[in-house]
Amino acid sequence: MRVAERYLDHLTDGDLECLAAVASAIQGRTVTAEDLRRQPGWAEYWIRHPATFEAIRAQPQQGLRHDLSPFLFFSAALGRLAQDLHGVGAVPEWVGPRQRLFVFDVDPLRQVLADAELRLFVAELLDSYTHVASGAVRVKRRGRMVRQRISELDPLHLVQWLEVARAEERPWLYRRLGDLALFLAGVFPDFLGRSSRWWRRWQAVAAWAGPAHQEPRLPDDPVRWMEALAGWCYRTALRLAPAVTGEMALVAAAVDRLTPIRRVVNVATDRYLLPQRTWWFPTARE
């Protein structure tokens, strides 16, 4: 997998024009969007350049320009976070709703942010929840098959989909269940800490997974509980996948680094997405 080309696949024409403008201003010569299309590695360099995030953040406070993608914002924010954490001795760690404590274990976060594959994994994860898929599947209820609406934001809907899915769909569905657990733990940890209704739904997922799939015992802390469940879902997806390529290759790179990845998302959310989280994720409101 060529990571730089995968970054380029996500960028809109407006994204490339923005990156070209930043590159032109810094280099003192004209850089065009076509230059960046021909050199994906150069485009990826300017995505993570601190000046790009500043240029994006200078846009009106009601969100991005219509021609800039959320993917560009998330990727640029990770580049800015890498700069912000340079030389920093401690970062906040979630310990409960509206509660953070500073911890001194910053190097694992720097390592995640220095890895192009892991940055891409995080940016794609966040971008995937700006528009959430929904649809319908046929499920058995009271002895007969019925049509039921499903949403990617409801873990029990994903479980119901898994129970009727074809073999080739199952790796993707397990991956999305893991994505949802990691996304909520990273972006909405306070919501997890205080929403008993959603917490009961996730405990039902774990109960479904446990006996049938040898689920490991999960920690009591809701955020780390979700992080551990995400790891189990990702490992199951990788085990069922016929080949580890494309998106699954990113999962394979990330699966043993979920704690620092989740912490990176927590810190990036607190620094750059608050209070605008619901602009980016309108269907995932607290």
Stockholm file with secondary structure:
# STOCKHOLM 1.0

chainA/1-286         MRVAERYLDHLTDGDLECLAAVASAIQGRTVTAEDLRRQPGWAEYWIRHPATFEAIRAQPQQGLRHDLSPFLFFSAALGRLAQDLHGVGAVPEWVGPRQRLFVFDVDPLRQVLADAELRLFVAELLDSYTHVASGAVRVKRRGRMVRQRISELDPLHLVQWLEVARAEERPWLYRRLGDLALFLAGVFPDFLGRSSRWWRRWQAVAAWAGPAHQEPRLPDDPVRWMEALAGWCYRTALRLAPAVTGEMALVAAAVDRLTPIRRVVNVATDRYLLPQRTWWFPTARE
#=GR chainA/1-286 SS CCHHHHHHHHCCHHHHHHHHHHHHHHHTSCCCHHHHHHCHHHHHHHHSSHHHHHHHHTSCTTSSCTTSCHHHHHHHHHHHHHHHTTTCCCEEEEEETTEEEEESCCHHHHHHHTCHHHHHHHHHHHHHTSSCCEEEEEEEETTEEEEEEEETTCHHHHHHHHHHCCTTTHHHHHHHHHHHHHHHHHHCHHHHHHCHHHHHHHHHHHHHHHHHHTCCCCCSSHHHHHHHHHHHHHHHHHHHCSSCCTHHHHHHHHGGGHHHHHHHHHHHIIIIITTCHHHHCTTSCC
#=GC SS_cons         CCHHHHHHHHCCHHHHHHHHHHHHHHHTSCCCHHHHHHCHHHHHHHHSSHHHHHHHHTSCTTSSCTTSCHHHHHHHHHHHHHHHTTTCCCEEEEEETTEEEEESCCHHHHHHHTCHHHHHHHHHHHHHTSSCCEEEEEEEETTEEEEEEEETTCHHHHHHHHHHCCTTTHHHHHHHHHHHHHHHHHHCHHHHHHCHHHHHHHHHHHHHHHHHHTCCCCCSSHHHHHHHHHHHHHHHHHHHCSSCCTHHHHHHHHGGGHHHHHHHHHHHIIIIITTCHHHHCTTSCC
//
